Amino acid sequence: MTISTGTAEVRRDRDDPRSVTVLVNGVPSSSLHLDDPERLDFEYMQQMAVFVAHVAPPAAPLAVVHLGAAGCAFARHVHATRPGSRQTAVELDPTLAELARAWFSLPRSPSLRIRAGDAREVLSRLPDASADVVVRDVFAGDQTPSHVATRQFLDDVTRVLRPGGLYLANCADRPPLAHARAEVATALAVMTDVALVAEPGQLRGRRYGNLVIAGITGGGSAGTGSVLGRADIARDLRSLPAPARVLRGDELTAFAIGARVLEDPAPPAAAS
């Protein structure tokens, strides 16, 4: 089907027709089970869900901003596991946003508002300290657009998050993980505490894949009391169908050593 930015397709699983994948321009962008909104098939979303499960007491409602929506799989999961949550999903393609509403049983506003527009531009208009969680899952093809990976972008994320709020970013990269290292260095420059989650094979530079960057805003703690430092998070990540490792503290600093902090391009010089 033609959408504003190319094509979109819903592909059913041959073994389970109620399980579908949304492909945008041929790239898998969402995977949903039509009868089970709690189910997450993408491994990076399973990793993100571990952090969200620990950011507040079980079933407590959250204010969540999703930068990048596609089929809203993660928003459906939050709505099912934390009733009463208020969520905003931002999708660049307005036609895809409309189709997601038509194709899937998505929560209605105010439980889930879908805004069409550029992720960073919409973020800039959100109120200060209005979100508990910000999820960045924005792609152009298989790459993260540069304008949603910079220090200035993260400054705006921290403005929108409440003190101690949680930032989660889907970072796709290939060996030698140069982009992931730069994103981690940037997060370390802005956020109070940062962690990186990946499968061991990715950290050994064996393949392309998705890594998750998690950050806590000011008001949290980088010590053992931080959400990111909880032993049960590391345990839950190891217990996923695809076991994952979490890097934090000195391990994470070593991972990012030598990587540059990503910055917005300098404005053009004024004409004399």
Secondary structure, 3 states (H helix, E strand, C coil): CEECCEEEEEEECCCCCCEEEEEECCEEEEEEECCCCCCCCCHHHHHHHHHHHHCCCCCCCCEEEEECCCCCHHHHHHHHHCCCCEEEEEECCHHHHHHHHHHCCCCCCCCEEEEECCHHHHHHCCCCCCEEEEEECCCECCECCHHHCCHHHHHHHHHHEEEEEEEEEEEEECCCCHHHHHHHHHHHHHCCEEEEEECHHHHCCCCCEEEEEEEECCCCCCCCCCHHHCHHHHHHHHCCCCCCEEEECHHHHHHHCCCCCCCCCCCCCCCC
